[in-house]
Amino acid sequence: MNQPFDIRPFRPADLPAMQELRQLAFRPVFQSFRDIVGEEIGERAFSDADAEQSRLLETLCGTGSGHQVLVLTVSDEVVGFVTFSLDEKKQVGEIGLNAMHPAHAGQGLGAAMYAFVLERMKSAGMKVATVSTGGDPSHAPARRAYEKVGFGHALPSVSLYRLL
């Protein structure tokens, strides 16, 4: 990490920047999905993916969502965010929707953000942490960042598609 950063709680004024970086970070992911399943299936199956994810982020940032939201800033600019939840009964913390601005990817900032969340989870009494990600090539950077902070046990999952 070459540049100083800060991780702090989400503020409502952060949402536009978070939406912009979410869109930038996930554009190649949604294109990867289309490339994998083909344009005809992709157009139907993923036509609303960006809008759905935008609404999800708004919901996660909303009061009473049950999720905590943190932003990572560099020079006071929001360049990453992470949502997470804590299940106190099961003692399981889950990292949810998160993104890093592509211009800041590959610098260890994502791993630092996840390590920060894992420490929060541990301090809150969680015994297990979980995160879900795609197995396609566009998710390889996310998988590397999760592995850097110790995630390793994985349950494979496959989504199958076909035209009708």
DOMARTI-558101 format. One record per atom (N, C-alpha, C): atom name; x, y negated, z negated; residue in three letters; residue number from 1. Coordinates in steps of 0.05 Angstrom, whole numbers, padded with zeros to 5 digits. Each point is the difference from the previous one (the first is absolute). Layout:
DOMARTI-558101
<CA,<X,Y,Z>,ALA,NUM>
...
END
This chain:
DOMARTI-558101
<N,<00017,00024,00000>,MET,1>
<CA,<-00017,-00024,00000>,MET,1>
<C,<00018,-00025,00000>,MET,1>
<N,<-00002,-00014,00021>,ASN,2>
<CA,<00017,-00024,00003>,ASN,2>
<C,<-00013,-00025,-00012>,ASN,2>
<N,<-00026,00000,-00003>,GLN,3>
<CA,<-00012,-00025,-00008>,GLN,3>
<C,<-00016,00003,-00026>,GLN,3>
<N,<00000,-00021,-00016>,PRO,4>
<CA,<-00015,00002,-00025>,PRO,4>
<C,<-00030,00001,00006>,PRO,4>
<N,<-00014,00015,-00017>,PHE,5>
<CA,<-00029,00003,00003>,PHE,5>
<C,<-00013,-00001,-00027>,PHE,5>
<N,<-00026,-00003,00001>,ASP,6>
<CA,<-00016,00000,-00025>,ASP,6>
<C,<-00025,00018,00005>,ASP,6>
<N,<-00008,00014,-00020>,ILE,7>
<CA,<-00024,00016,00001>,ILE,7>
<C,<-00019,-00011,-00022>,ILE,7>
<N,<-00023,-00008,00009>,ARG,8>
<CA,<-00019,-00013,-00019>,ARG,8>
<C,<-00029,00009,00006>,ARG,8>
<N,<-00018,-00006,-00018>,PRO,9>
<CA,<-00028,00007,00005>,PRO,9>
<C,<-00011,-00016,00023>,PRO,9>
<N,<-00019,00012,00014>,PHE,10>
<CA,<-00015,-00012,00022>,PHE,10>
<C,<-00014,-00025,-00009>,PHE,10>
<N,<-00001,-00020,00017>,ARG,11>
<CA,<-00017,-00024,-00004>,ARG,11>
<C,<-00018,-00002,00024>,ARG,11>
<N,<-00025,-00009,-00003>,PRO,12>
<CA,<-00018,-00001,00023>,PRO,12>
<C,<00011,-00016,00024>,PRO,12>
<N,<00017,-00019,-00005>,ALA,13>
<CA,<00012,-00016,00022>,ALA,13>
<C,<00019,00017,00016>,ALA,13>
<N,<00009,00024,-00010>,ASP,14>
<CA,<00018,00017,00014>,ASP,14>
<C,<-00014,00016,00022>,ASP,14>
<N,<-00026,00003,-00001>,LEU,15>
<CA,<-00014,00018,00017>,LEU,15>
<C,<00004,-00005,00030>,LEU,15>
<N,<-00001,-00025,00010>,PRO,16>
<CA,<00006,-00003,00029>,PRO,16>
<C,<00027,00010,00008>,PRO,16>
<N,<00021,-00005,-00015>,ALA,17>
<CA,<00027,00009,00007>,ALA,17>
<C,<00001,00031,-00002>,ALA,17>
<N,<-00014,00011,-00019>,MET,18>
<CA,<-00001,00029,-00003>,MET,18>
<C,<-00014,00013,00024>,MET,18>
<N,<-00022,-00013,00009>,GLN,19>
<CA,<-00014,00011,00023>,GLN,19>
<C,<00018,-00002,00025>,GLN,19>
<N,<00014,-00021,00003>,GLU,20>
<CA,<00018,-00003,00023>,GLU,20>
<C,<00022,00021,00000>,GLU,20>
<N,<00013,00004,-00023>,LEU,21>
<CA,<00021,00019,00000>,LEU,21>
<C,<-00011,00029,00002>,LEU,21>
<N,<-00024,00005,-00011>,ARG,22>
<CA,<-00013,00026,00003>,ARG,22>
<C,<-00004,00006,00029>,ARG,22>
<N,<-00010,-00020,00014>,GLN,23>
<CA,<-00005,00004,00029>,GLN,23>
<C,<00026,00005,00015>,GLN,23>
<N,<00021,-00015,-00006>,LEU,24>
<CA,<00026,00004,00014>,LEU,24>
<C,<00011,00027,-00007>,LEU,24>
<N,<-00001,00008,-00025>,ALA,25>
<CA,<00012,00026,-00008>,ALA,25>
<C,<-00015,00024,00011>,ALA,25>
<N,<-00027,-00003,00002>,PHE,26>
<CA,<-00015,00024,00009>,PHE,26>
<C,<-00006,00000,00030>,PHE,26>
<N,<00005,-00021,00014>,ARG,27>
<CA,<-00004,00001,00029>,ARG,27>
<C,<00014,00023,00013>,ARG,27>
<N,<00026,00005,-00006>,PRO,28>
<CA,<00013,00024,00013>,PRO,28>
<C,<-00011,00026,-00010>,PRO,28>
<N,<-00011,00001,-00024>,VAL,29>
<CA,<-00012,00024,-00011>,VAL,29>
<C,<-00025,00007,00016>,VAL,29>
<N,<-00017,-00020,00003>,PHE,30>
<CA,<-00025,00005,00015>,PHE,30>
<C,<00006,00007,00029>,PHE,30>
<N,<00021,-00012,00012>,GLN,31>
<CA,<00008,00007,00027>,GLN,31>
<C,<00011,00029,00001>,GLN,31>
<N,<00015,00007,-00020>,SER,32>
<CA,<00010,00028,-00002>,SER,32>
<C,<-00023,00020,00000>,SER,32>
<N,<-00021,-00007,-00016>,PHE,33>
<CA,<-00023,00018,-00001>,PHE,33>
<C,<-00012,00003,00028>,PHE,33>
<N,<-00003,-00022,00014>,ARG,34>
<CA,<-00011,00001,00027>,ARG,34>
<C,<00017,00016,00019>,ARG,34>
<N,<00026,-00004,-00003>,ASP,35>
<CA,<00019,00015,00017>,ASP,35>
<C,<-00002,00030,-00005>,ASP,35>
<N,<-00003,00008,-00025>,ILE,36>
<CA,<-00001,00028,-00007>,ILE,36>
<C,<-00026,00013,00010>,ILE,36>
<N,<-00023,-00013,-00005>,VAL,37>
<CA,<-00025,00013,00007>,VAL,37>
<C,<-00009,-00007,00028>,VAL,37>
<N,<00012,-00018,00014>,GLY,38>
<CA,<-00008,-00009,00026>,GLY,38>
<C,<-00018,-00023,-00001>,GLY,38>
<N,<00000,-00016,00021>,GLU,39>
<CA,<-00015,-00025,00000>,GLU,39>
<C,<-00031,00004,-00003>,GLU,39>
<N,<-00010,00020,00013>,GLU,40>
<CA,<-00030,00004,-00001>,GLU,40>
<C,<-00009,00006,-00028>,GLU,40>
<N,<00013,00019,-00014>,ILE,41>
<CA,<-00007,00006,-00028>,ILE,41>
<C,<00008,-00024,-00017>,ILE,41>
<N,<00023,-00011,00004>,GLY,42>
<CA,<00010,-00022,-00017>,GLY,42>
<C,<-00019,-00024,00001>,GLY,42>
<N,<-00010,-00006,00023>,GLU,43>
<CA,<-00019,-00023,00002>,GLU,43>
<C,<-00025,00004,-00016>,GLU,43>
<N,<-00009,00024,-00001>,ARG,44>
<CA,<-00024,00006,-00016>,ARG,44>
<C,<00006,00003,-00030>,ARG,44>
<N,<00021,00016,-00005>,ALA,45>
<CA,<00006,00007,-00028>,ALA,45>
<C,<00012,-00023,-00016>,ALA,45>
<N,<00015,-00018,00014>,PHE,46>
<CA,<00015,-00021,-00014>,PHE,46>
<C,<-00007,-00028,00009>,PHE,46>
<N,<-00022,-00003,00014>,SER,47>
<CA,<-00007,-00027,00011>,SER,47>
<C,<-00003,-00021,-00022>,SER,47>
<N,<-00009,00009,-00023>,ASP,48>
<CA,<-00005,-00019,-00022>,ASP,48>
<C,<00020,00002,-00023>,ASP,48>
<N,<00022,00014,00005>,ALA,49>
<CA,<00020,00005,-00021>,ALA,49>
<C,<00010,-00025,-00013>,ALA,49>
<N,<00007,-00020,00016>,ASP,50>
<CA,<00011,-00025,-00011>,ASP,50>
<C,<-00021,-00015,-00017>,ASP,50>
<N,<-00024,-00002,00010>,ALA,51>
<CA,<-00022,-00013,-00015>,ALA,51>
<C,<-00007,00015,-00025>,ALA,51>
<N,<00000,00026,00001>,GLU,52>
<CA,<-00006,00016,-00024>,GLU,52>
<C,<00022,-00004,-00021>,GLU,52>
<N,<00024,00000,00009>,GLN,53>
<CA,<00022,-00003,-00019>,GLN,53>
<C,<00000,-00029,-00011>,GLN,53>
<N,<-00007,-00019,00016>,SER,54>
<CA,<-00002,-00028,-00010>,SER,54>
<C,<-00021,-00002,-00022>,SER,54>
<N,<-00023,00013,00004>,ARG,55>
<CA,<-00021,00000,-00021>,ARG,55>
<C,<00009,00015,-00025>,ARG,55>
<N,<00015,00022,00005>,LEU,56>
<CA,<00010,00015,-00023>,LEU,56>
<C,<00019,-00017,-00017>,LEU,56>
<N,<00018,-00015,00013>,LEU,57>
<CA,<00018,-00017,-00015>,LEU,57>
<C,<-00016,-00021,-00016>,LEU,57>
<N,<-00020,-00012,00013>,GLU,58>
<CA,<-00016,-00020,-00015>,GLU,58>
<C,<-00014,00013,-00024>,GLU,58>
<N,<-00010,00024,00003>,THR,59>
<CA,<-00013,00014,-00022>,THR,59>
<C,<00020,00006,-00022>,THR,59>
<N,<00023,00010,00007>,LEU,60>
<CA,<00020,00007,-00020>,LEU,60>
<C,<00009,-00025,-00016>,LEU,60>
<N,<00001,-00023,00013>,CYS,61>
<CA,<00008,-00025,-00013>,CYS,61>
<C,<-00023,-00013,-00016>,CYS,61>
<N,<-00024,00010,00003>,GLY,62>
<CA,<-00023,-00012,-00013>,GLY,62>
<C,<-00001,00006,-00029>,GLY,62>
<N,<-00013,-00017,-00015>,THR,63>
<CA,<-00004,00003,-00029>,THR,63>
<C,<-00016,00025,-00004>,THR,63>
<N,<00010,00017,-00019>,GLY,64>
<CA,<-00015,00024,-00008>,GLY,64>
<C,<00005,00023,00019>,GLY,64>
<N,<00020,-00001,00017>,SER,65>
<CA,<00005,00022,00019>,SER,65>
<C,<00012,00025,-00014>,SER,65>
<N,<00011,-00004,-00024>,GLY,66>
<CA,<00013,00022,-00013>,GLY,66>
<C,<00029,00004,00009>,GLY,66>
<N,<00009,-00017,00018>,HIS,67>
<CA,<00027,00002,00011>,HIS,67>
<C,<00016,-00024,-00009>,HIS,67>
<N,<00026,00004,-00004>,GLN,68>
<CA,<00018,-00022,-00005>,GLN,68>
<C,<00014,-00006,00026>,GLN,68>
<N,<00006,-00025,00005>,VAL,69>
<CA,<00012,-00009,00025>,VAL,69>
<C,<00024,-00018,-00007>,VAL,69>
<N,<00023,00007,00012>,LEU,70>
<CA,<00024,-00015,-00004>,LEU,70>
<C,<00010,-00010,00027>,LEU,70>
<N,<00013,-00022,00001>,VAL,71>
<CA,<00013,-00010,00024>,VAL,71>
<C,<00030,-00002,-00004>,VAL,71>
<N,<00015,00004,00021>,LEU,72>
<CA,<00028,-00004,-00001>,LEU,72>
<C,<00006,-00025,00017>,LEU,72>
<N,<00015,-00018,-00012>,THR,73>
<CA,<00006,-00025,00014>,THR,73>
<C,<00030,-00003,00004>,THR,73>
<N,<00007,-00013,00021>,VAL,74>
<CA,<00028,-00009,00006>,VAL,74>
<C,<-00002,-00029,00006>,VAL,74>
<N,<00014,-00017,-00014>,SER,75>
<CA,<-00002,-00029,00003>,SER,75>
<C,<-00029,-00009,-00001>,SER,75>
<N,<-00015,00010,-00019>,ASP,76>
<CA,<-00028,-00007,-00004>,ASP,76>
<C,<-00019,00008,00023>,ASP,76>
<N,<00010,00016,00019>,GLU,77>
<CA,<-00017,00009,00022>,GLU,77>
<C,<-00007,00029,-00006>,GLU,77>
<N,<-00026,00007,00003>,VAL,78>
<CA,<-00010,00027,-00005>,VAL,78>
<C,<00010,00017,00024>,VAL,78>
<N,<00017,00020,-00006>,VAL,79>
<CA,<00010,00017,00021>,VAL,79>
<C,<-00007,00030,-00005>,VAL,79>
<N,<-00013,00005,-00023>,GLY,80>
<CA,<-00009,00028,-00005>,GLY,80>
<C,<-00022,-00001,-00021>,GLY,80>
<N,<-00015,00022,-00001>,PHE,81>
<CA,<-00020,00003,-00021>,PHE,81>
<C,<-00005,00030,-00005>,PHE,81>
<N,<-00010,00005,-00023>,VAL,82>
<CA,<-00006,00028,-00008>,VAL,82>
<C,<-00024,-00001,-00018>,VAL,82>
<N,<-00019,00019,00005>,THR,83>
<CA,<-00023,00004,-00018>,THR,83>
<C,<00005,00027,-00014>,THR,83>
<N,<-00010,00001,-00025>,PHE,84>
<CA,<00002,00025,-00014>,PHE,84>
<C,<-00022,00002,-00022>,PHE,84>
<N,<-00006,00024,-00007>,SER,85>
<CA,<-00020,00005,-00021>,SER,85>
<C,<00011,00020,-00021>,SER,85>
<N,<-00012,-00001,-00023>,LEU,86>
<CA,<00008,00017,-00022>,LEU,86>
<C,<-00024,00016,-00010>,LEU,86>
<N,<00003,00026,-00001>,ASP,87>
<CA,<-00021,00017,-00012>,ASP,87>
<C,<00010,00008,-00027>,ASP,87>
<N,<-00009,-00014,-00020>,GLU,88>
<CA,<00010,00004,-00028>,GLU,88>
<C,<-00007,00028,-00010>,GLU,88>
<N,<-00023,00010,00008>,LYS,89>
<CA,<-00008,00027,-00010>,LYS,89>
<C,<00018,00022,00011>,LYS,89>
<N,<00006,-00001,00026>,LYS,90>
<CA,<00017,00020,00012>,LYS,90>
<C,<00030,-00007,-00002>,LYS,90>
<N,<00005,-00025,-00008>,GLN,91>
<CA,<00027,-00011,-00002>,GLN,91>
<C,<00014,00001,00028>,GLN,91>
<N,<-00015,-00008,00020>,VAL,92>
<CA,<00011,00000,00028>,VAL,92>
<C,<-00003,-00028,00011>,VAL,92>
<N,<00022,-00010,00010>,GLY,93>
<CA,<00000,-00026,00014>,GLY,93>
<C,<00001,00005,00030>,GLY,93>
<N,<-00014,-00016,00015>,GLU,94>
<CA,<-00001,00003,00029>,GLU,94>
<C,<00007,-00026,00014>,GLU,94>
<N,<00021,00001,00017>,ILE,95>
<CA,<00006,-00022,00017>,ILE,95>
<C,<-00019,00001,00024>,ILE,95>
<N,<-00013,-00022,00005>,GLY,96>
<CA,<-00019,-00002,00022>,GLY,96>
<C,<00010,-00016,00024>,GLY,96>
<N,<-00017,-00016,00011>,LEU,97>
<CA,<00008,-00015,00024>,LEU,97>
<C,<00023,-00018,-00007>,LEU,97>
<N,<00020,00000,00017>,ASN,98>
<CA,<00024,-00017,-00004>,ASN,98>
<C,<00012,-00005,00027>,ASN,98>
<N,<00016,-00021,00002>,ALA,99>
<CA,<00013,-00007,00025>,ALA,99>
<C,<00024,-00018,-00005>,ALA,99>
<N,<00019,00001,00018>,MET,100>
<CA,<00023,-00017,00000>,MET,100>
<C,<00001,-00014,00027>,MET,100>
<N,<00005,-00026,00000>,HIS,101>
<CA,<00002,-00015,00025>,HIS,101>
<C,<00023,00012,00016>,HIS,101>
<N,<-00005,00006,00026>,PRO,102>
<CA,<00020,00013,00017>,PRO,102>
<C,<00027,-00014,00000>,PRO,102>
<N,<00000,-00026,-00002>,ALA,103>
<CA,<00026,-00015,00000>,ALA,103>
<C,<00016,00005,-00025>,ALA,103>
<N,<-00012,00011,-00021>,HIS,104>
<CA,<00014,00006,-00025>,HIS,104>
<C,<00003,00030,-00005>,HIS,104>
<N,<-00010,00016,00019>,ALA,105>
<CA,<00002,00029,-00004>,ALA,105>
<C,<00029,00010,00002>,ALA,105>
<N,<00005,00022,-00013>,GLY,106>
<CA,<00026,00013,00002>,GLY,106>
<C,<00022,-00013,-00017>,GLY,106>
<N,<-00008,-00018,-00018>,GLN,107>
<CA,<00019,-00014,-00017>,GLN,107>
<C,<-00002,00009,-00029>,GLN,107>
<N,<-00016,00021,-00006>,GLY,108>
<CA,<-00002,00010,-00027>,GLY,108>
<C,<-00022,-00014,-00016>,GLY,108>
<N,<-00013,-00019,00011>,LEU,109>
<CA,<-00021,-00015,-00014>,LEU,109>
<C,<-00024,00017,-00007>,LEU,109>
<N,<-00008,00017,00019>,GLY,110>
<CA,<-00023,00018,-00004>,GLY,110>
<C,<00006,00019,-00023>,GLY,110>
<N,<00024,00012,00000>,ALA,111>
<CA,<00008,00018,-00022>,ALA,111>
<C,<00001,-00014,-00026>,ALA,111>
<N,<00009,-00025,-00001>,ALA,112>
<CA,<00001,-00016,-00024>,ALA,112>
<C,<-00029,-00005,-00010>,ALA,112>
<N,<-00018,-00006,00018>,MET,113>
<CA,<-00028,-00004,-00007>,MET,113>
<C,<-00012,00025,-00012>,MET,113>
<N,<00005,00023,00013>,TYR,114>
<CA,<-00011,00026,-00011>,TYR,114>
<C,<00012,00007,-00027>,TYR,114>
<N,<00026,-00005,-00003>,ALA,115>
<CA,<00013,00006,-00025>,ALA,115>
<C,<-00012,-00018,-00023>,ALA,115>
<N,<-00007,-00024,00007>,PHE,116>
<CA,<-00012,-00018,-00019>,PHE,116>
<C,<-00028,00011,-00009>,PHE,116>
<N,<-00015,00009,00020>,VAL,117>
<CA,<-00027,00011,-00006>,VAL,117>
<C,<00003,00026,-00017>,VAL,117>
<N,<00019,00016,00007>,LEU,118>
<CA,<00004,00025,-00015>,LEU,118>
<C,<00007,-00005,-00029>,LEU,118>
<N,<00016,-00021,-00005>,GLU,119>
<CA,<00006,-00008,-00027>,GLU,119>
<C,<-00025,-00010,-00015>,GLU,119>
<N,<-00016,-00015,00014>,ARG,120>
<CA,<-00026,-00009,-00011>,ARG,120>
<C,<-00017,00024,-00008>,ARG,120>
<N,<-00002,00020,00018>,MET,121>
<CA,<-00015,00024,-00005>,MET,121>
<C,<00010,00015,-00024>,MET,121>
<N,<00026,00003,-00001>,LYS,122>
<CA,<00013,00014,-00023>,LYS,122>
<C,<-00006,-00014,-00026>,LYS,122>
<N,<00003,-00027,00000>,SER,123>
<CA,<-00006,-00016,-00024>,SER,123>
<C,<-00029,00002,-00009>,SER,123>
<N,<-00018,00005,00019>,ALA,124>
<CA,<-00028,00003,-00006>,ALA,124>
<C,<-00008,00028,-00008>,ALA,124>
<N,<00020,00018,-00003>,GLY,125>
<CA,<-00005,00027,-00009>,GLY,125>
<C,<-00006,00020,00022>,GLY,125>
<N,<00004,-00007,00025>,MET,126>
<CA,<-00005,00019,00021>,MET,126>
<C,<00022,00021,00000>,MET,126>
<N,<-00008,00025,00006>,LYS,127>
<CA,<00019,00022,00001>,LYS,127>
<C,<00007,00009,00028>,LYS,127>
<N,<-00018,-00007,00019>,VAL,128>
<CA,<00004,00007,00028>,VAL,128>
<C,<-00006,-00024,00017>,VAL,128>
<N,<00015,-00003,00022>,ALA,129>
<CA,<-00006,-00021,00019>,ALA,129>
<C,<-00004,00013,00027>,ALA,129>
<N,<-00019,-00011,00015>,THR,130>
<CA,<-00006,00011,00027>,THR,130>
<C,<-00002,-00023,00020>,THR,130>
<N,<00006,00007,00025>,VAL,131>
<CA,<-00003,-00018,00022>,VAL,131>
<C,<-00006,00017,00025>,VAL,131>
<N,<-00017,-00010,00017>,SER,132>
<CA,<-00006,00015,00025>,SER,132>
<C,<00010,-00017,00024>,SER,132>
<N,<00011,00014,00020>,THR,133>
<CA,<00010,-00014,00023>,THR,133>
<C,<-00003,00019,00024>,THR,133>
<N,<00003,-00011,00024>,GLY,134>
<CA,<-00003,00015,00024>,GLY,134>
<C,<00025,00017,00006>,GLY,134>
<N,<-00003,00021,00014>,GLY,135>
<CA,<00022,00018,00008>,GLY,135>
<C,<00010,-00007,00028>,GLY,135>
<N,<-00012,-00019,00013>,ASP,136>
<CA,<00008,-00007,00027>,ASP,136>
<C,<00026,-00017,00000>,ASP,136>
<N,<00013,-00003,00023>,PRO,137>
<CA,<00025,-00015,00000>,PRO,137>
<C,<-00002,-00029,-00010>,PRO,137>
<N,<-00023,-00013,00004>,SER,138>
<CA,<-00002,-00028,-00008>,SER,138>
<C,<00000,-00003,-00031>,SER,138>
<N,<-00005,00021,-00014>,HIS,139>
<CA,<00001,-00001,-00030>,HIS,139>
<C,<00027,00009,-00011>,HIS,139>
<N,<00019,00006,00017>,ALA,140>
<CA,<00027,00009,-00010>,ALA,140>
<C,<00013,-00020,-00019>,ALA,140>
<N,<-00001,-00026,00006>,PRO,141>
<CA,<00012,-00020,-00018>,PRO,141>
<C,<-00013,00001,-00028>,PRO,141>
<N,<-00027,00003,-00001>,ALA,142>
<CA,<-00014,00001,-00025>,ALA,142>
<C,<00008,00025,-00016>,ALA,142>
<N,<00002,00022,00015>,ARG,143>
<CA,<00008,00025,-00014>,ARG,143>
<C,<00028,-00002,-00011>,ARG,143>
<N,<00018,-00013,00015>,ARG,144>
<CA,<00028,-00004,-00011>,ARG,144>
<C,<-00001,-00017,-00025>,ARG,144>
<N,<-00015,-00021,00000>,ALA,145>
<CA,<-00001,-00018,-00024>,ALA,145>
<C,<-00012,00015,-00024>,ALA,145>
<N,<-00021,00017,00005>,TYR,146>
<CA,<-00011,00015,-00022>,TYR,146>
<C,<00020,00020,-00011>,TYR,146>
<N,<00015,00013,00018>,GLU,147>
<CA,<00020,00020,-00008>,GLU,147>
<C,<00023,-00014,-00015>,GLU,147>
<N,<00007,-00024,00007>,LYS,148>
<CA,<00021,-00015,-00014>,LYS,148>
<C,<-00006,-00003,-00030>,LYS,148>
<N,<-00026,-00002,-00006>,VAL,149>
<CA,<-00008,-00004,-00028>,VAL,149>
<C,<-00009,00026,-00014>,VAL,149>
<N,<00006,00022,00013>,GLY,150>
<CA,<-00004,00026,-00013>,GLY,150>
<C,<-00023,00017,00009>,GLY,150>
<N,<-00018,-00010,00017>,PHE,151>
<CA,<-00022,00016,00009>,PHE,151>
<C,<00012,00023,00017>,PHE,151>
<N,<-00010,00024,-00003>,GLY,152>
<CA,<00010,00022,00015>,GLY,152>
<C,<-00019,00023,00004>,GLY,152>
<N,<-00015,00007,-00020>,HIS,153>
<CA,<-00019,00022,00002>,HIS,153>
<C,<-00023,-00010,00018>,HIS,153>
<N,<-00005,00015,00022>,ALA,154>
<CA,<-00020,-00009,00019>,ALA,154>
<C,<-00019,00023,00007>,ALA,154>
<N,<-00025,-00008,00003>,LEU,155>
<CA,<-00020,00019,00011>,LEU,155>
<C,<-00005,-00008,00029>,LEU,155>
<N,<00006,00017,00019>,PRO,156>
<CA,<-00005,-00007,00028>,PRO,156>
<C,<-00029,-00002,00006>,PRO,156>
<N,<-00007,-00018,00018>,SER,157>
<CA,<-00027,-00004,00008>,SER,157>
<C,<-00001,-00006,00030>,SER,157>
<N,<-00020,00010,00013>,VAL,158>
<CA,<-00003,-00004,00029>,VAL,158>
<C,<-00028,-00009,00006>,VAL,158>
<N,<-00002,-00021,00017>,SER,159>
<CA,<-00026,-00008,00011>,SER,159>
<C,<-00001,00009,00029>,SER,159>
<N,<-00020,00014,00007>,LEU,160>
<CA,<-00003,00009,00028>,LEU,160>
<C,<-00022,-00015,00014>,LEU,160>
<N,<00003,-00004,00026>,TYR,161>
<CA,<-00019,-00015,00016>,TYR,161>
<C,<-00006,00015,00026>,TYR,161>
<N,<-00024,-00004,00011>,ARG,162>
<CA,<-00006,00010,00027>,ARG,162>
<C,<-00022,-00016,00012>,ARG,162>
<N,<-00001,-00002,00025>,LEU,163>
<CA,<-00022,-00013,00015>,LEU,163>
<C,<-00024,00019,00000>,LEU,163>
<N,<-00023,-00012,-00001>,LEU,164>
<CA,<-00025,00016,00003>,LEU,164>
<C,<-00014,-00006,00026>,LEU,164>
END
